[in-house]
Amino acid sequence: MKKHIRIASLLMVGSLVFQGCTKDFVEKNTNPNAISAAAPQSLIAPALVSVLGTNLSRNLRINNELMQVTVTVNDGLEIQRYEIRPSESESTWSNWYVQLTNIRDIYQKAQVAQQYGYQTYMGISLVLDAWVSSLLTDMYGDVPYFDSNKGFSEANLTPKFDLQADIYKDVFRKLEEANSLLKENVAVESANTAMDPIYNSDPAKWRKFGNSLYLRLLLRVAHKTESNAVAKIKEILETNVDEYPIMESNAETAALYYTNVQPYMNPNFNARDIDFNGNRGYSEFLINNLLELKDPRLKIWATEETLGVYGGMQSGYKRGNVPDRQSTLQVALKSDSRMGNIMNYAELQFIIAECALRGYINLDASEAYTKGVNAAMEFWGTTATETYLTNSKIALSAMDSDIQNLKKVHLQKYFAMMFTDFQQWYEYRRTQLLDLYKGPGLLNKGKMPVRLNYPIIVQSLNKENYQDAVNRMGGDGVNEKMWWQPEIN
């Protein structure tokens, strides 16, 4: 029993080094009997595969239910009715903290080694750190950050919870440091380049992703004047663009494209069809919008209910009134290579369009928006027709209000972020610019949850620091606002 408690404690604070590596990666890239000797490059792929696997699993289960992508036919599952069980918090917390140990170890090992090209690994580590850390704080609010992941190195099993504002500030610092390190454009040893499955260890592409991620997070907190985010957005996109290169095409999208050859397997590749789509159908919101816009991605994502006919389920239905499943997830998505998306070029263009519409920058919103729509289509192997782009429900118009135009941007952004961790939910919480349907069986007083509660294991094994965080936030429910969370109607 003591041994089990010890293991659980380590998992809680994300301090188990390399625990998240898959068996194949461990066998090929590390020596489990001398784990401290692992080279930094050997940790990149295992961390990515593990985090993205968890992200996709939780996307299908939580994000898609909240954001009316899909609806479960399991009458007892409450997520689509805005009630989330405390146990849902465990897997993301555990995985993200375990892999954050590996990611930070990349930086530490590269820094100590001081070998040629290792500053590139340090930069990659910082970008991945910013990504995973942002997932954590955007999910839970105040979380262990500065003292986290030190269970192995410092025997710190009860890290304090840091303020989200302070976490964001340090994430921005890391992205600045990453930009400087990757600016040196130092190539890694040719024998090691393939150990990075996203950019083949290209420092220029990692730099562009890091700065694009920077914009995602800056926009998320731009309404907080103390963040000074608007000024930084303007610097990156207007006044100092040479210093902050960003993604320029789909070829620079940050995604692990699954080959479905070990170890880069789509996590659902071997799932039975019924396990993949047998207990859920697409929602009315998603299907109706795709149908209304005559969107060519509909047939890529959804099955026909009957020949040539698509239909969606009611989200938030009353218990005991389970609607019939209609269109479901295409089985081909189980092996689709694009399900490992982190941040695509289309999302970046929609960020730029929103910044222009809000007056943060003096750039053409319509130009960026059009690029985003075209890139999002291209990402899924299709194209936007001329009539699609000129549809009054899609094209930005000077005759429409800023809110109306922003709603168009965010609907297209919603499509672009399909199957991408929790970004649809995070963005809806920030803007509420999607006209989601209100089902008759919604719980939680009809309020969209704004966070997940802290895992139960944290409550018991780091009780004092947990309680401090809960006291600051006003509770540990799904409605307790975090620092950047605007008022929710």
N, C-alpha and C positions, 0 to 999 in steps of 0.2 A: 504493500500500500504506500509506504514512504517513497519507494522508487517511482510509482505512478504519479504521485503528487509532484515529485521533483521534475518529471518530464513535462507535466502539464504546466508547471510554473515557467519552465524555459520556453515552452511554446507560446505562453501568454505574452511574453515581452519580446517575442521574435528573436530569441537569442540562440536558437539551435543553428549552428553553422552548417550549411549545405543540406539540411534535412529535406528541403523541398526539391532537390535534384532527382530526376527520374533515374531508374535503375540503369538504363542504357547510358545516360550521361555519366553517371558515377563510374561505371565500368570503363568507359572510353576516355574520360577526361580527368578523373581524379583517383587518388589512392586513398581509400577509406581508412587505411591504417596510418596514413601520414597526411592527413587532410590539410594541415597548415602549410604544406608545400605546394598546394595547388596554384598554378599560374593564373593571373587575373583574367586572361582571355578565356580560360576554360569555364569561367563562371557565368559568362554573358548568356549563352544559349539556354542553359538549364533554368536560369532565373526567368528569362523571357517565356519559355515554354510553360513553366509552372504558373506564372502570374496570368498569362493569357488564357490558360486552361480554366483557371478559377473564374476569371472575368467572364468568359463566355458562358460557363455554367450558371453563374449568378445573374448574368444578363437575361438568360432565357427564363429563369425562375422568378426574379424580382423586378428588374428594370422593365422588362416587357409587359409584365402584368400591371405595374403602376402606370406605365406610359401608353397603355392601350395599343400595344403592338399585338399581343395575344391575350386570350382569355382561357383560363383553365376550366375544364368540365368537372373538376373535383369540387363538389359542393362545399366541402369542409375547409378548403384552402381560402384564406381570407385576403390574400395580398391584393387582388383586384378590387377588393372592397375597402382597402386602406387600413386593414388590420394586419400587423406583421408580428409573428411570434418572436420572442426573444432569442430562440435558438437559431434564427436566420442570420444572426450577426456573427456567428462563430467562424465560418469558413473563410470569409474575406479577411477578417482580422488576423487569423492565424497564418494564412498563406502570405498576405502582404508583408507581415512583420518577419516571417522566416526568410522570405526572399529579399527583403530590405537588408538583412544581415549579409547575404551573399553579395548584393549590389554594393554595399559600402565596403565590403572586403575587397572588391575589385580596385577601388580607389586606394585603399591602404596598402595592398600588396604592390600595386604599380608605383606608388609613391616611394615605398621602401626600396624597391628593386632598382629604380632609376636607370632602367635600360632604355635603349633607343626605341622610340615609339610609344613608350609607356605613358607619356602625357596624354596620348590619344585615349588610352584606356581610362585614365583618370577623368577625362571629359565625358566619355560615354557613361561612366559610373554616375557622374553628377546629373546627367540628363535623366537616366533611369531612376535615380534617387528622387529627383523632383517629381517625376511622373507618379511613382508609387506613393510617395509621401502625400501628394495632392489627392490621390484616391482615398487615402486613409482619412485625412482631415475633412475632405468634402463629404465623406460618408458618416463620420461620427462626431465631428466638431473638434473640441480640445482632445488631443491624444498625446501619448508619450512620443517625444520626438528627439529632443536634445540628449536625453539620457536613455533612450531606447536602444535595443540591440546591443546591450553591454553586459548581458548575462554571462557570456563566455569570457570576455576580456576583463571585466571588472567585477564580476559576480553581483551585478546589480539586477536583482529580480523584481524590484518594486520601483520602477521609474515614475517620476512625477509626470502629470499631464500638463502639456504646454498650451498656452493660448493660441487659438487658431491664427490670430493676427501675427503673432511672433513666428509661427510656423511658416506662414506665407512669406513673411519678410525674409526668412532664411532660405526658403525655396528660391526666391528671386535672386538671392546672393549666389546660390549654387549655379543657377542658370547663367549668371554673369561670369562666374569663374569658368564654367564649361565653355562659354563662348570664347573666352581668352585662350584657354588651353587648346581648343580645337582650331582656333585661328592659326595656330602654328603649322597646321596641316602636315603633321609628321606621319609618314606612312608606317604602319606596323610591319613586322616581318611577313613576307609573302606567305610563308607556311601557316601563318595564324589568321589570315584574313577571313577565311571561310568559317571560323569559329563564331563569327557574328552573322546570324541568319537574316538580319534586316538590311544592313548597308554594306556588308562585306568589309567591315572595318574602315570605311571611307570617312575620314574626319570631317570633310566638307559637308557631306550629307547629314552626319550626326549634328553638326553645328546648325544646319538649317532646321532640322527637326527641333533641336533645343530652343531656338528662337521662336519657332512656330508654337511650340508648347508654352513658351513664355507669354505669347499673345493670348492664348486660350485662358491662362490663369490671370493675366492682367485684366482682361475683360470681365472675368468673373467677379473681381473685386473693385471694378472701376467706379461703382457707385459709392464706395467708401473713400471719402476725400482724403483721409489720413494715409491711404495707401500710395498716393501720388501716382496711381496707375495710369491715369489719362495722359499725363506728361510723358511717361515712359512709352506708352503706345505710340504717341506722336513721334517720339524719337526713333523708334524702331521702324515705323512705316513712312516717315517723311524726312526728318531732319538729319538722320544719321544712318541711312539705309545700308551704306557700305560696311558699317561696323556690325550690323545685325542682319546678315543674309537669312532669308526664309525659303521655305519650299517653293519651287517654281513650276512643278508639274506633278502629275500622278506618279511619274517615275521616281519621285522623291518622297512619296507617301511613306509614313512610318507604319509598316505592317509586317508581320511574319506571315509570309505566303506559304501556307501549308502544302507540302509536296505529297503528303500521305505515305511517305516512306519514313520509317523510324529514323530519328526521333521527332520529325516534324509532321506529326499526325494531327489532322483536325480532331479535336477531342471527342466528337460525335461519330467519327468514322466507323467504328465497330459497333455502334449502338443499333439495336433492333429498330426498325422503322416505327413500330408502335411505341417504343420508349421515347423516340425523338419527337413525334408529333401526334401520338395517339390520345393524349389527354388534354390537348389544347387546340384551339383554332384561332385564326386571326380575328381581330376585333372589327367592329363596325367602323370605328374611327379611321383606322388605317385603310381598310378596303374601300370605304366610301370616298376618301380623299384621293386614293390612287385611281379609282374609277372616274370620279368627276374630272380629274385632270388628264385622263387618258394616258396615264403614266406607263411607259413601257417596262418599268421594273416590276409591275404587278405579276406578270407571268413568270418572272425569274424567281420571285419570292413565294408566290402563292399557288396552290392548286385550284382547279376549277371545281365549284360545287357540283355543277352539272355541265354538260358540254357547252363551252363558251360563256358560262355564267359564274361569276364570283360573288361571294357573300361573306359577311362578317358576323361575329357574335356580339351580343350586348355585354359590355363590361360593367361590373358593379351590379349584376343581377341579384335579385332577392334570393336568399337561401330557400331551397326547395323548388326553385323555378329555373333550373338549368336549361339554357337555350340549346338548340341543336347546333352541333358543329357544322360549319360550312367550309369555307376555304381554309386549308391548313398549310403548314410549312412544307415547301417542296423538299422531298427526300434528298434531292441533289445537294441541298445545303449541308448535309452531313459530311460531304467530302469536298465542299467548296473551299478553295484556297484562300478566299478573302475574309474568312471569319476570324482571322488573327489581326484585325485592324487595331491600331493604337490611336493614330490621328492621321486622317487623310488630307490631301491637298484641297479637296472641296470644302472641308470644315474651315480651313484657313481662309479661303476666299469669302465664306459667309461671315467669318469674324471681321474681315476687312470691310465688308458691306455694312455690317451693323455699326462698326465704328464710324464709318462715313455718314450713315443716316443719323447717328446721335451727335454728330458734329465734333467728334474727338479728333478727326483728321480731315484734311481737305483733299480727299480723293473721290473718284467717281464710284458711287455705290452701285449703280447699275452695271458698270463694267465688271466689278468684282463679283457681283451676284451672278451675272451670266456665266462667268468663268466657273463659279462654284457649281451651278446647275449642270453645265457641260461636263465638268470633271467628275461629278457624282454619277452621272450616267455612264461615262467612260469607265469608271471604276467597276461597274457592274456589267460591262461588256455590251452596252447599248448606247444609243444616241438620242438626244432631244431633238424632236422635229421642229421645223420653223414655226408651226402652229402652236406647239407646246410653249415655246419661248414668248410668243406674242399673246397668249391667252391672258385675258384681263385678270384672271385669278392667280396668275403666276408673275407676269411682268411687273416691275416696279413702275409706278406712275406718279408724276408730279400732281396729278389730280387727287391722289389718295393722301390721307394723313400719314404722318411718320409711323404711327402705331399700325396702320393697315399695311404699310410696306414692311415694317419689321415682322409682322405676322407672316407675311409671305416668305421672308428670309428664314424665319424659324421653322416653318413647315418643311422647306427644302433642306434645312440643316438637320431636322429630325430624320428625314429620309437618308441623308448622307451618313448619319451616325447609327444606322441600323446595325445591331449586333455588336456595338462598341461599348463594352462594359456598362457604366452607369451614366454616360454623358448625356443621354436624352433627359434623364431624370434630373441631373444636376442643373442642366440648362433651363428646364421648365421651372424648377424651384427658383432660379434667379430671375426669370422674366415673366412667367405665366402667359407667354405669347402664343401658346397653342390652345385652340378652342376644343379641349377635350370634352367628351360627353360626360354627363353626370348620371350614373346609373341609379335606379330606384333603391338598390340595396346597399348603398355606401354606408360604411361605419365611420368611426372617428369624426362624427359630426360633419361628414362630407369633406373634411380637410385633407388635402394631399400631404402625406408624411414628408417631413423635411430631413429626416436622418434615421439611421438605425440606432437602436440602443446599444450600449456597451455589452460585450459578451458576458455571460453569467460567470465564467471562470475568472474574468478580471475583477468582478465584483467581490469575489471571495478571496482571491490571492493577492490582490493589490488594493485592499479595501480602503485604506486611508487616503491614498492618492485618488482613487476612484471617487470617493466621497467629496473630496475637494473640488474635483471637476464638476460633479453633479450639482454641488451647491452653487458654483459659478454660473452654470447653464440654466439653473432653475428646475432641474429634474433630469431624468434619464428616459424619457419617453420619445415617441417618434415626432412629437410636435415642438420639442425644445429647440429654439432657434440657435444657430451658431453665428459667429461674428459676421460673416458676409451675407447671411440669409436675410433677404428683404421681408417685409410684412407679407403674410399670405392671407388671401381673402377666404 
